[in-house]
Amino acid sequence: MKRALTLLFFGAVLALSSTALLAEGNVDNGKTKAAACFACHGADGNAIDPQYPRLAGQYNVYIQEALHEYKDGRRNNPIMKGFVATLSDQDIEDVAAYFSSLPTKLHTLDGHIQGDK
């Protein structure tokens, strides 16, 4: 009986904690909220300059996690930290939904890895 209660408890914790990771966001709202991102990452999420990551087609959860890491300082980039400072959790979900919904143009990593020519 104790084992069953323990499994139920951990199952409930897992279900509740995964809800945030499965948040999808709103693509249309994300496009509006991502306007400041377009200068570096492109309106279509396919940055031309290789110093900026291409976000189009990237995993939604990955984009969310990266934005949260910039916001809380786990990723240290003063430019990104400034951009994400004002974003709410919902804003982050929406921006991630927008960029992850776009078709990617990154078919290989040639020319997109620092040091490649």
Phi, psi and omega in degrees: 000318180297320179296318180297318179294321178297315179296319177297318179299310180294325176297318179295318178298315180297316180297317181289323182284332181281344179302317180295324181288336182267001180299132187261325182079176183246120184298315182296316177295323180297321179298318179294314183289339182270004184306322180292338182283337189296331182301322181258319187263355180082145180297332179264007178078004182249081181305140179275320180283122184295350177284346180251132181295146171276124184260342182300129177077000179291155179299133181306309183296325178296315179298316178302312182297317179299316180296320176296323179292324174294319183295318183266002174093359177292333170249131186253097175216110186301326181292310180294321179301320178295321180291320185274349184305324184265358182280133173278172176300320179295319177301316180297318177298319181292315179298317178296321178298318180297304184295323180289341180278347185276148176287138181273153174249006182268098181262334175220172178266001180303125179080002182241007176249132183307128181102342176290152177248000000 
